[in-house]
């Protein structure tokens, strides 16, 4: 049954069991998960991991989050959430290159010295080649050889750091995709991509092309494999995807109706991701953990109320850093649940390693700090304690070592959030019972409870930066 059927998209009628049956894997996946209510011993870790990154996909653009009443329909992602765990308090960096470095190295951005998007065509700071990525960790320490591939948007190298070969120099066996965003006249319908250092042109819709490339590598790779699939979408340029991939009514200049065109791009990713998962043989799909996340919040041009203007992508407000995270696979016990545990983008790195039975410290090979914490316990037990009590993020410019022209930080716990920016007064927020941050508190006139929360977050910020 083809996945590119617009009537299926419009109906949005796939329940989780129905979608999984369409993919041919319901019984195998649920058996691996332990069924609807099992809390027995965790099964054997899966032999494959697929990490999927949507570019500029904030929590407001995923209906399951409940953040926005007009999110685009995403039946594939909904089905994955029904088959796994949806993390409502997952935090990425406010822009793309920093998050990608966190996912692949498990390290905070002040360690990798990436605080803003990389201009990959220039001689500038990028992810240093001596940083150890998850692909290198698997090469160094996995008990069984793991085939790895990076597909789609990379955005971690530059002309002077790795250039066309950056992804393969960072340990991936295969790379096919874009070095960064679609710029200099490239569009989703006609773009330049690099395949293992060789430049070529593609006239296949980029989201479709990237799924084609991912399927080709998965088919060609022995198990176990680890595939990192970074979609360019729904990042700009705003555009009208092929009509079979979405349900939005589109007309005119996409830049004049960015919300509708953005949502169409999200739907197109959802449809093509469904095609990828449906194409996997049932036994392979049953052995595969799928991790889907956004790299930062929705761009300001694409938001509508009640999302807050100028508190989205590029900022440390919730709209810029709180993004979806879904993990589905055979280690998940009680699938279909939601977790409000605080989770950080750096946590993807050790989670992937543990799913592939790989010791992170042995794979890294030295004592450099690793900030990520594996989420596998949260997958295997609904009652597992949170892996962290606070979340830290930052933004700085330019990339490279300090001093920086601009710097900002955020730290939050289960209730309170602090935003600190150089040259501005601290902002403290009580997140209890409010949508996003709400109003900031006057830090010069806090009551005892607020003052204690503020002091604790200030100490936590200092501790992280001094670690």
TINU-112450 format. One record per residue (C-alpha): x, y, z; residue in three letters; residue number from 1. Coordinates in pm, 1 decimal. Layout:
BEGIN
<r <X,Y,Z>,"ALA",NUM>
...
//
This chain:
BEGIN
<r <0.0,0.0,0.0>,"UNK",1>
<r <167.6,326.8,-98.8>,"UNK",2>
<r <235.1,581.8,170.4>,"UNK",3>
<r <195.0,882.3,-58.1>,"UNK",4>
<r <-184.8,890.3,-44.3>,"UNK",5>
<r <-324.7,1229.1,34.1>,"UNK",6>
<r <-657.4,1089.1,144.8>,"UNK",7>
<r <-478.5,896.3,420.4>,"UNK",8>
<r <-312.4,1217.2,531.3>,"UNK",9>
<r <-638.3,1407.5,533.4>,"UNK",10>
<r <-821.1,1141.7,730.6>,"UNK",11>
<r <-537.9,1107.8,984.7>,"UNK",12>
<r <-708.6,784.0,1078.0>,"UNK",13>
<r <-411.4,568.0,1164.2>,"UNK",14>
<r <-429.6,450.8,1521.1>,"UNK",15>
<r <-99.7,325.6,1657.6>,"UNK",16>
<r <-190.4,-43.8,1614.1>,"UNK",17>
<r <-326.6,23.7,1264.7>,"UNK",18>
<r <-14.8,206.9,1153.8>,"UNK",19>
<r <211.6,-58.6,1298.4>,"UNK",20>
<r <14.3,-329.8,1122.4>,"UNK",21>
<r <54.7,-131.6,801.0>,"UNK",22>
<r <427.6,-144.3,858.7>,"UNK",23>
<r <394.7,-516.4,926.7>,"UNK",24>
<r <554.2,-507.3,1269.3>,"UNK",25>
<r <282.8,-469.5,1534.5>,"UNK",26>
<r <317.0,-807.6,1697.9>,"UNK",27>
<r <695.5,-808.5,1691.1>,"UNK",28>
<r <728.6,-455.3,1825.9>,"UNK",29>
<r <473.4,-503.0,2104.0>,"UNK",30>
<r <632.3,-832.4,2199.5>,"UNK",31>
<r <965.7,-656.4,2226.9>,"UNK",32>
<r <806.1,-381.8,2436.0>,"UNK",33>
<r <660.4,-623.5,2683.0>,"UNK",34>
<r <299.8,-544.8,2586.2>,"UNK",35>
<r <70.9,-278.1,2719.6>,"UNK",36>
<r <125.5,-326.1,3090.9>,"UNK",37>
<r <433.1,-539.8,3143.3>,"UNK",38>
<r <696.6,-426.5,3389.7>,"UNK",39>
<r <912.2,-735.4,3368.6>,"UNK",40>
<r <1285.6,-750.7,3300.8>,"UNK",41>
<r <1413.3,-542.2,3011.2>,"UNK",42>
<r <1456.3,-732.8,2685.5>,"UNK",43>
<r <1781.2,-759.3,2494.4>,"UNK",44>
<r <1882.5,-423.1,2345.8>,"UNK",45>
<r <1799.6,-375.2,1978.8>,"UNK",46>
<r <2060.3,-425.0,1711.6>,"UNK",47>
<r <1984.7,-106.8,1513.9>,"UNK",48>
<r <1929.3,260.9,1595.0>,"UNK",49>
<r <1773.2,524.2,1369.5>,"UNK",50>
<r <1815.8,884.4,1490.9>,"UNK",51>
<r <1591.4,1130.1,1306.1>,"UNK",52>
<r <1629.5,1508.0,1339.6>,"UNK",53>
<r <1368.2,1751.9,1211.4>,"UNK",54>
<r <1515.8,2096.5,1149.1>,"UNK",55>
<r <1333.1,2383.1,1328.8>,"UNK",56>
<r <1058.5,2161.2,1477.7>,"UNK",57>
<r <934.6,2301.4,1806.3>,"UNK",58>
<r <692.3,2143.8,2052.3>,"UNK",59>
<r <421.1,2381.8,1930.9>,"UNK",60>
<r <424.6,2199.4,1596.7>,"UNK",61>
<r <355.6,1855.2,1743.4>,"UNK",62>
<r <-5.5,1807.4,1847.1>,"UNK",63>
<r <86.6,1545.8,2109.5>,"UNK",64>
<r <261.8,1817.0,2312.3>,"UNK",65>
<r <-60.2,2011.6,2364.1>,"UNK",66>
<r <129.8,2338.9,2327.8>,"UNK",67>
<r <-62.6,2473.1,2027.4>,"UNK",68>
<r <-420.4,2402.7,1911.7>,"UNK",69>
<r <-332.0,2415.9,1541.1>,"UNK",70>
<r <-35.2,2183.2,1496.5>,"UNK",71>
<r <-6.2,1996.1,1165.3>,"UNK",72>
<r <-131.1,1634.4,1144.1>,"UNK",73>
<r <154.0,1387.5,1194.2>,"UNK",74>
<r <15.1,1031.7,1194.6>,"UNK",75>
<r <356.1,865.8,1162.0>,"UNK",76>
<r <500.6,1055.7,1457.0>,"UNK",77>
<r <182.0,998.3,1655.7>,"UNK",78>
<r <212.9,625.6,1590.9>,"UNK",79>
<r <574.6,628.0,1705.9>,"UNK",80>
<r <468.8,804.4,2026.1>,"UNK",81>
<r <198.7,538.9,2073.0>,"UNK",82>
<r <464.9,271.1,2033.0>,"UNK",83>
<r <722.3,441.0,2255.4>,"UNK",84>
<r <780.1,721.9,2502.7>,"UNK",85>
<r <715.7,1090.5,2434.6>,"UNK",86>
<r <934.0,1321.7,2644.9>,"UNK",87>
<r <758.9,1653.6,2707.7>,"UNK",88>
<r <1056.5,1822.0,2876.0>,"UNK",89>
<r <1325.5,1761.7,2618.2>,"UNK",90>
<r <1558.9,2055.4,2559.1>,"UNK",91>
<r <1779.7,2130.0,2260.0>,"UNK",92>
<r <2004.4,2427.0,2192.3>,"UNK",93>
<r <1830.0,2732.8,2041.1>,"UNK",94>
<r <1993.1,2679.9,1699.0>,"UNK",95>
<r <2092.5,2387.2,1481.8>,"UNK",96>
<r <2471.4,2333.1,1476.2>,"UNK",97>
<r <2501.8,2345.2,1857.2>,"UNK",98>
<r <2227.6,2083.1,1901.0>,"UNK",99>
<r <2380.5,1855.8,1639.2>,"UNK",100>
<r <2713.3,1869.8,1819.1>,"UNK",101>
<r <2537.8,1778.1,2145.6>,"UNK",102>
<r <2357.7,1481.2,1989.6>,"UNK",103>
<r <2672.9,1342.8,1831.8>,"UNK",104>
<r <2928.9,1411.6,2109.1>,"UNK",105>
<r <2727.0,1420.5,2432.5>,"UNK",106>
<r <2905.7,1741.3,2530.6>,"UNK",107>
<r <2791.0,2091.8,2620.0>,"UNK",108>
<r <2859.0,2368.1,2371.6>,"UNK",109>
<r <3113.2,2552.5,2584.1>,"UNK",110>
<r <3324.9,2237.9,2546.6>,"UNK",111>
<r <3284.0,2204.5,2168.5>,"UNK",112>
<r <3294.4,2587.1,2127.7>,"UNK",113>
<r <2987.4,2590.2,1904.4>,"UNK",114>
<r <2731.4,2848.9,2008.8>,"UNK",115>
<r <2562.5,2940.5,1680.8>,"UNK",116>
<r <2503.0,2798.4,1329.9>,"UNK",117>
<r <2818.2,2734.6,1126.1>,"UNK",118>
<r <2874.6,2908.2,792.9>,"UNK",119>
<r <3005.5,2588.5,636.2>,"UNK",120>
<r <3133.9,2763.8,321.7>,"UNK",121>
<r <3374.1,2982.9,521.6>,"UNK",122>
<r <3703.4,2932.3,700.9>,"UNK",123>
<r <3562.5,2936.1,1050.6>,"UNK",124>
<r <3538.9,2733.6,1368.4>,"UNK",125>
<r <3342.4,2409.2,1341.9>,"UNK",126>
<r <3321.0,2078.3,1527.2>,"UNK",127>
<r <3688.1,1998.9,1583.7>,"UNK",128>
<r <3804.2,1672.7,1431.2>,"UNK",129>
<r <3941.2,1561.7,1767.9>,"UNK",130>
<r <3589.4,1564.1,1913.3>,"UNK",131>
<r <3467.7,1203.8,1938.9>,"UNK",132>
<r <3129.0,1137.3,1778.4>,"UNK",133>
<r <2891.9,849.3,1841.8>,"UNK",134>
<r <3011.4,690.7,1515.7>,"UNK",135>
<r <3368.4,689.9,1646.7>,"UNK",136>
<r <3257.7,554.6,1984.0>,"UNK",137>
<r <3085.6,265.5,1807.4>,"UNK",138>
<r <3390.9,204.4,1589.9>,"UNK",139>
<r <3617.2,203.1,1894.8>,"UNK",140>
<r <3418.0,2.3,2145.2>,"UNK",141>
<r <3104.8,-168.4,2011.2>,"UNK",142>
<r <3122.0,-541.9,2086.2>,"UNK",143>
<r <2998.3,-612.1,1732.8>,"UNK",144>
<r <3094.1,-391.3,1434.5>,"UNK",145>
<r <2823.3,-130.2,1373.7>,"UNK",146>
<r <2766.7,9.0,1023.0>,"UNK",147>
<r <2706.8,383.5,1043.0>,"UNK",148>
<r <2571.1,644.7,805.1>,"UNK",149>
<r <2487.0,1014.0,821.9>,"UNK",150>
<r <2214.3,1118.3,580.4>,"UNK",151>
<r <2073.4,1465.0,511.8>,"UNK",152>
<r <2176.8,1790.9,673.4>,"UNK",153>
<r <2514.9,1779.3,850.2>,"UNK",154>
<r <2600.5,2141.5,944.3>,"UNK",155>
<r <2900.8,2064.7,1164.6>,"UNK",156>
<r <3199.5,2124.5,935.7>,"UNK",157>
<r <3339.7,2426.1,756.7>,"UNK",158>
<r <3569.6,2503.6,464.9>,"UNK",159>
<r <3869.4,2491.7,697.8>,"UNK",160>
<r <3750.0,2208.0,924.4>,"UNK",161>
<r <3678.7,1889.1,732.5>,"UNK",162>
<r <3499.2,2058.9,441.9>,"UNK",163>
<r <3334.2,1799.5,212.4>,"UNK",164>
<r <3466.1,1507.4,417.6>,"UNK",165>
<r <3376.4,1628.7,766.5>,"UNK",166>
<r <3113.1,1362.0,839.6>,"UNK",167>
<r <3333.5,1071.5,730.8>,"UNK",168>
<r <3635.4,1220.2,909.1>,"UNK",169>
<r <3416.1,1213.4,1221.0>,"UNK",170>
<r <3372.6,839.0,1191.2>,"UNK",171>
<r <3064.7,781.0,975.4>,"UNK",172>
<r <3107.2,508.7,715.5>,"UNK",173>
<r <2883.6,689.1,467.2>,"UNK",174>
<r <2757.8,1042.2,418.4>,"UNK",175>
<r <2501.2,1166.1,168.2>,"UNK",176>
<r <2342.2,1504.8,221.6>,"UNK",177>
<r <2391.4,1878.1,251.1>,"UNK",178>
<r <2682.8,2040.5,429.2>,"UNK",179>
<r <2440.0,2288.9,586.3>,"UNK",180>
<r <2118.5,2471.4,504.5>,"UNK",181>
<r <1981.2,2512.0,153.6>,"UNK",182>
<r <2149.5,2838.3,54.4>,"UNK",183>
<r <2292.2,3015.8,-251.3>,"UNK",184>
<r <1995.8,2933.8,-471.5>,"UNK",185>
<r <1946.0,2574.2,-360.3>,"UNK",186>
<r <1584.0,2475.3,-302.8>,"UNK",187>
<r <1402.0,2165.5,-183.6>,"UNK",188>
<r <1331.8,2087.3,-548.9>,"UNK",189>
<r <1687.3,2138.0,-679.6>,"UNK",190>
<r <1982.6,2124.6,-446.5>,"UNK",191>
<r <2350.1,2039.9,-415.0>,"UNK",192>
<r <2443.1,1741.8,-205.8>,"UNK",193>
<r <2766.6,1570.9,-113.5>,"UNK",194>
<r <2815.0,1194.9,-121.1>,"UNK",195>
<r <3133.8,1083.3,54.0>,"UNK",196>
<r <3320.0,1396.4,-53.9>,"UNK",197>
<r <3184.5,1410.8,-410.0>,"UNK",198>
<r <2952.0,1696.3,-502.4>,"UNK",199>
<r <2643.9,1626.8,-711.7>,"UNK",200>
<r <2305.4,1778.2,-787.9>,"UNK",201>
<r <1963.5,1638.9,-702.0>,"UNK",202>
<r <1629.1,1731.5,-855.7>,"UNK",203>
<r <1434.5,1495.1,-626.7>,"UNK",204>
<r <1240.6,1670.6,-350.5>,"UNK",205>
<r <1496.6,1690.4,-69.8>,"UNK",206>
<r <1288.6,1518.3,199.4>,"UNK",207>
<r <1209.2,1232.3,-39.0>,"UNK",208>
<r <1569.3,1213.5,-156.1>,"UNK",209>
<r <1696.3,1187.4,201.0>,"UNK",210>
<r <1459.3,900.1,280.3>,"UNK",211>
<r <1568.2,729.3,-42.6>,"UNK",212>
<r <1932.0,764.1,66.2>,"UNK",213>
<r <1856.8,634.1,415.8>,"UNK",214>
<r <1674.5,331.3,278.6>,"UNK",215>
<r <1958.6,259.7,37.3>,"UNK",216>
<r <2213.9,262.4,317.7>,"UNK",217>
<r <1999.9,53.9,553.0>,"UNK",218>
<r <1945.8,-202.1,277.5>,"UNK",219>
<r <2317.6,-214.7,199.9>,"UNK",220>
<r <2431.9,-231.7,563.0>,"UNK",221>
<r <2474.0,-544.5,772.1>,"UNK",222>
<r <2313.5,-539.1,1113.6>,"UNK",223>
<r <2368.0,-385.6,1356.6>,"UNK",224>
<r <2356.2,-38.4,1205.3>,"UNK",225>
<r <2325.2,317.9,1330.4>,"UNK",226>
<r <2176.9,573.6,1089.0>,"UNK",227>
<r <2163.2,945.0,1165.0>,"UNK",228>
<r <1901.0,1107.4,939.8>,"UNK",229>
<r <1894.1,1487.3,954.1>,"UNK",230>
<r <1612.4,1632.2,745.3>,"UNK",231>
<r <1654.2,1983.2,605.0>,"UNK",232>
<r <1280.2,2030.6,654.4>,"UNK",233>
<r <1085.8,2209.3,786.3>,"UNK",234>
<r <1364.7,2470.7,789.5>,"UNK",235>
<r <1351.3,2752.7,536.4>,"UNK",236>
<r <1325.7,2808.4,246.5>,"UNK",237>
<r <948.2,2793.6,293.9>,"UNK",238>
<r <805.0,2602.5,0.6>,"UNK",239>
<r <518.5,2389.6,-126.1>,"UNK",240>
<r <609.7,2019.7,-97.8>,"UNK",241>
<r <465.3,1772.6,-350.0>,"UNK",242>
<r <90.2,1771.0,-291.9>,"UNK",243>
<r <75.5,1395.7,-221.7>,"UNK",244>
<r <285.4,1449.1,90.9>,"UNK",245>
<r <62.0,1690.8,282.4>,"UNK",246>
<r <-293.4,1818.1,338.6>,"UNK",247>
<r <-239.3,2194.8,358.9>,"UNK",248>
<r <-415.4,2430.7,115.6>,"UNK",249>
<r <-121.4,2619.5,-34.5>,"UNK",250>
<r <-115.5,2907.0,-279.4>,"UNK",251>
<r <97.4,3207.5,-364.4>,"UNK",252>
<r <434.8,3314.6,-230.6>,"UNK",253>
<r <539.4,3082.7,56.1>,"UNK",254>
<r <706.8,3373.8,235.5>,"UNK",255>
<r <369.6,3548.3,260.0>,"UNK",256>
<r <199.4,3245.4,419.5>,"UNK",257>
<r <488.8,3083.1,604.7>,"UNK",258>
<r <276.9,2904.9,867.2>,"UNK",259>
<r <84.7,2695.1,614.0>,"UNK",260>
<r <394.9,2617.0,408.3>,"UNK",261>
<r <593.2,2530.5,720.2>,"UNK",262>
<r <320.0,2291.0,835.9>,"UNK",263>
<r <313.0,2131.5,489.4>,"UNK",264>
<r <687.2,2065.0,521.4>,"UNK",265>
<r <632.9,1900.2,861.7>,"UNK",266>
<r <362.7,1680.0,710.3>,"UNK",267>
<r <592.1,1589.1,421.2>,"UNK",268>
<r <859.3,1473.0,665.0>,"UNK",269>
<r <598.2,1271.7,852.5>,"UNK",270>
<r <478.3,1104.0,531.8>,"UNK",271>
<r <827.5,1020.2,410.8>,"UNK",272>
<r <935.7,893.4,752.3>,"UNK",273>
<r <632.8,664.2,738.5>,"UNK",274>
<r <749.9,537.3,399.5>,"UNK",275>
<r <1094.1,463.8,542.8>,"UNK",276>
<r <958.6,269.5,840.3>,"UNK",277>
<r <707.1,77.0,629.1>,"UNK",278>
<r <985.9,-27.2,391.0>,"UNK",279>
<r <1187.3,-197.7,664.0>,"UNK",280>
<r <1135.7,-574.8,680.2>,"UNK",281>
<r <925.0,-659.9,986.9>,"UNK",282>
<r <1206.3,-842.2,1164.5>,"UNK",283>
<r <1449.1,-554.0,1106.0>,"UNK",284>
<r <1192.7,-299.2,1225.9>,"UNK",285>
<r <1134.7,-508.6,1538.2>,"UNK",286>
<r <1507.2,-489.6,1618.1>,"UNK",287>
<r <1529.4,-113.6,1560.4>,"UNK",288>
<r <1496.4,174.2,1805.5>,"UNK",289>
<r <1375.5,497.7,1646.3>,"UNK",290>
<r <1470.2,828.9,1811.0>,"UNK",291>
<r <1299.3,1139.0,1667.0>,"UNK",292>
<r <1366.5,1494.0,1784.6>,"UNK",293>
<r <1368.5,1858.3,1684.4>,"UNK",294>
<r <1697.8,2049.6,1681.5>,"UNK",295>
<r <1549.2,2379.6,1804.3>,"UNK",296>
<r <1221.0,2562.9,1824.6>,"UNK",297>
<r <994.1,2679.9,1544.3>,"UNK",298>
<r <1115.2,2987.6,1352.3>,"UNK",299>
<r <944.0,3310.0,1446.7>,"UNK",300>
<r <812.5,3359.6,1091.0>,"UNK",301>
<r <606.4,3039.7,1110.8>,"UNK",302>
<r <443.9,3076.1,1451.4>,"UNK",303>
<r <89.2,3185.8,1528.8>,"UNK",304>
<r <-76.0,3274.6,1860.0>,"UNK",305>
<r <-74.1,3151.7,2130.7>,"UNK",306>
<r <297.9,3104.2,2057.5>,"UNK",307>
<r <477.0,3420.1,2169.6>,"UNK",308>
<r <646.3,3649.9,1919.3>,"UNK",309>
<r <1027.8,3663.0,1946.8>,"UNK",310>
<r <1040.1,3379.0,2200.8>,"UNK",311>
<r <1107.2,3098.9,1954.1>,"UNK",312>
<r <1401.9,2966.0,1752.9>,"UNK",313>
<r <1725.9,3138.8,1843.8>,"UNK",314>
<r <1615.8,3222.4,2197.7>,"UNK",315>
<r <1646.2,3049.3,2533.3>,"UNK",316>
<r <1274.2,3081.8,2598.3>,"UNK",317>
<r <1070.8,2760.4,2599.0>,"UNK",318>
<r <964.5,2824.4,2238.8>,"UNK",319>
<r <1329.0,2814.5,2132.2>,"UNK",320>
<r <1458.4,2514.7,2327.2>,"UNK",321>
<r <1166.2,2288.1,2427.4>,"UNK",322>
<r <1125.9,2046.8,2136.3>,"UNK",323>
<r <972.8,1701.8,2082.1>,"UNK",324>
<r <1156.9,1380.1,2159.7>,"UNK",325>
<r <1008.9,1038.0,2082.1>,"UNK",326>
<r <1186.0,706.9,2144.0>,"UNK",327>
<r <1020.9,385.9,2024.3>,"UNK",328>
<r <1171.2,38.9,2011.4>,"UNK",329>
<r <1194.8,-305.0,2167.4>,"UNK",330>
<r <1339.6,-183.4,2499.3>,"UNK",331>
<r <1033.9,33.2,2574.0>,"UNK",332>
<r <813.4,-101.3,2853.6>,"UNK",333>
<r <452.1,21.0,2860.7>,"UNK",334>
<r <456.6,196.3,2521.4>,"UNK",335>
<r <234.8,493.0,2460.2>,"UNK",336>
<r <330.7,676.6,2775.1>,"UNK",337>
<r <446.8,1032.9,2828.4>,"UNK",338>
<r <741.5,1129.3,3046.5>,"UNK",339>
<r <791.2,1470.1,3207.1>,"UNK",340>
<r <1151.1,1390.8,3303.9>,"UNK",341>
<r <1399.8,1665.9,3223.5>,"UNK",342>
<r <1601.7,1548.9,2923.3>,"UNK",343>
<r <1887.2,1718.8,2735.4>,"UNK",344>
<r <2007.8,1679.8,2376.8>,"UNK",345>
<r <2342.9,1552.6,2509.5>,"UNK",346>
<r <2155.4,1252.3,2650.2>,"UNK",347>
<r <2099.3,1109.7,2301.0>,"UNK",348>
<r <2471.5,1025.3,2269.7>,"UNK",349>
<r <2501.9,780.7,2564.3>,"UNK",350>
<r <2152.8,644.7,2497.3>,"UNK",351>
<r <2250.0,536.2,2146.3>,"UNK",352>
<r <2573.4,386.2,2278.5>,"UNK",353>
<r <2392.8,186.1,2547.1>,"UNK",354>
<r <2127.6,63.8,2304.4>,"UNK",355>
<r <2414.7,-75.3,2096.6>,"UNK",356>
<r <2582.8,-226.1,2408.2>,"UNK",357>
<r <2879.1,10.1,2381.4>,"UNK",358>
<r <3075.3,153.5,2673.6>,"UNK",359>
<r <3095.2,529.7,2619.2>,"UNK",360>
<r <3411.1,586.9,2818.4>,"UNK",361>
<r <3594.5,307.8,2637.4>,"UNK",362>
<r <3472.1,443.6,2305.1>,"UNK",363>
<r <3577.6,800.8,2380.1>,"UNK",364>
<r <3919.2,676.3,2485.5>,"UNK",365>
<r <4014.2,951.5,2731.4>,"UNK",366>
<r <3881.7,1140.8,3031.9>,"UNK",367>
<r <3719.7,1435.9,2854.3>,"UNK",368>
<r <3390.8,1535.0,3020.3>,"UNK",369>
<r <3078.9,1370.0,2879.7>,"UNK",370>
<r <2766.3,1555.5,2988.4>,"UNK",371>
<r <2501.6,1318.0,2853.8>,"UNK",372>
<r <2317.7,1059.7,3062.5>,"UNK",373>
<r <2159.7,750.9,2912.4>,"UNK",374>
<r <1780.0,741.1,2896.2>,"UNK",375>
<r <1751.4,362.8,2870.3>,"UNK",376>
<r <1632.2,328.1,3230.9>,"UNK",377>
<r <1343.7,564.6,3151.3>,"UNK",378>
<r <1255.7,347.3,2851.4>,"UNK",379>
<r <1266.1,23.7,3046.8>,"UNK",380>
<r <1073.9,138.7,3354.2>,"UNK",381>
<r <786.3,387.0,3386.8>,"UNK",382>
<r <883.6,436.4,3751.9>,"UNK",383>
<r <1255.8,499.1,3696.0>,"UNK",384>
<r <1381.4,819.8,3862.2>,"UNK",385>
<r <1475.4,1113.4,3636.6>,"UNK",386>
<r <1830.8,1108.9,3506.1>,"UNK",387>
<r <1882.5,1478.8,3589.8>,"UNK",388>
<r <1724.9,1746.6,3807.6>,"UNK",389>
<r <1823.6,2051.9,3603.2>,"UNK",390>
<r <1869.5,2152.3,3240.2>,"UNK",391>
<r <2138.2,2393.1,3116.0>,"UNK",392>
<r <2165.8,2555.9,2773.9>,"UNK",393>
<r <2347.8,2852.6,2628.8>,"UNK",394>
<r <2398.4,3062.1,2320.0>,"UNK",395>
<r <2712.2,3254.7,2229.2>,"UNK",396>
<r <2878.8,3408.5,1924.4>,"UNK",397>
<r <3100.7,3375.8,1737.9>,"UNK",398>
<r <3192.8,3007.9,1732.4>,"UNK",399>
<r <3534.0,2923.7,1869.2>,"UNK",400>
<r <3709.9,3005.7,2195.4>,"UNK",401>
<r <3608.2,3298.0,2417.7>,"UNK",402>
<r <3580.2,3591.8,2462.1>,"UNK",403>
<r <3241.9,3619.7,2289.4>,"UNK",404>
<r <3059.6,3915.4,2143.9>,"UNK",405>
<r <2733.0,3790.3,2296.2>,"UNK",406>
<r <2646.9,3528.2,2557.2>,"UNK",407>
<r <2331.0,3400.3,2721.2>,"UNK",408>
<r <2246.5,3105.2,2943.4>,"UNK",409>
<r <1942.4,2927.3,3083.1>,"UNK",410>
<r <1904.2,2678.8,3364.6>,"UNK",411>
<r <1581.8,2526.3,3490.1>,"UNK",412>
<r <1463.2,2266.4,3735.3>,"UNK",413>
<r <1125.1,2100.1,3759.2>,"UNK",414>
<r <955.0,2431.4,3842.6>,"UNK",415>
<r <1181.3,2735.3,3811.6>,"UNK",416>
<r <1380.0,2879.6,3520.3>,"UNK",417>
<r <1657.8,3137.7,3507.3>,"UNK",418>
<r <1764.9,3321.6,3191.2>,"UNK",419>
<r <2086.9,3525.1,3216.1>,"UNK",420>
<r <2217.8,3749.5,2938.8>,"UNK",421>
<r <2532.2,3959.4,2943.1>,"UNK",422>
<r <2447.3,4322.9,3011.8>,"UNK",423>
<r <2086.6,4253.1,3114.4>,"UNK",424>
<r <1905.2,4182.0,3438.7>,"UNK",425>
<r <1844.3,3817.8,3526.7>,"UNK",426>
<r <1498.7,3681.2,3448.3>,"UNK",427>
<r <1339.6,3427.0,3683.5>,"UNK",428>
<r <1024.5,3237.6,3586.4>,"UNK",429>
<r <788.9,3019.1,3783.9>,"UNK",430>
<r <681.1,2756.8,3529.1>,"UNK",431>
<r <422.8,2594.5,3752.5>,"UNK",432>
<r <79.2,2602.5,3592.4>,"UNK",433>
<r <168.4,2840.1,3308.9>,"UNK",434>
<r <205.5,2804.9,2934.8>,"UNK",435>
<r <568.9,2857.8,2842.3>,"UNK",436>
<r <740.5,3105.7,3079.4>,"UNK",437>
<r <460.8,3346.3,3157.6>,"UNK",438>
<r <575.4,3670.8,3320.7>,"UNK",439>
<r <924.3,3713.3,3464.9>,"UNK",440>
<r <971.3,3791.6,3831.3>,"UNK",441>
<r <1156.8,4096.3,3962.4>,"UNK",442>
<r <1474.6,3940.7,4101.2>,"UNK",443>
<r <1524.1,4243.1,4328.2>,"UNK",444>
<r <1194.9,4177.6,4507.2>,"UNK",445>
<r <1159.9,3802.1,4549.5>,"UNK",446>
<r <978.6,3633.5,4834.5>,"UNK",447>
<r <1171.4,3370.0,5036.6>,"UNK",448>
<r <1057.0,3077.2,4821.8>,"UNK",449>
<r <1145.7,3258.6,4499.4>,"UNK",450>
<r <1478.2,3375.2,4640.2>,"UNK",451>
<r <1574.7,3020.8,4736.9>,"UNK",452>
<r <1488.0,2898.4,4388.4>,"UNK",453>
<r <1685.4,3182.3,4227.7>,"UNK",454>
<r <1991.3,3121.8,4445.8>,"UNK",455>
<r <1986.3,2748.3,4367.4>,"UNK",456>
<r <1972.9,2809.6,3992.0>,"UNK",457>
<r <2255.1,3065.6,4008.3>,"UNK",458>
<r <2469.2,2809.7,4191.4>,"UNK",459>
<r <2378.4,2540.0,3940.0>,"UNK",460>
<r <2472.8,2763.2,3648.3>,"UNK",461>
<r <2810.6,2836.0,3805.9>,"UNK",462>
<r <2866.6,2467.6,3877.2>,"UNK",463>
<r <2797.6,2362.0,3517.8>,"UNK",464>
<r <3016.3,2631.1,3365.8>,"UNK",465>
<r <3293.6,2544.9,3610.0>,"UNK",466>
<r <3279.9,2170.7,3545.0>,"UNK",467>
//
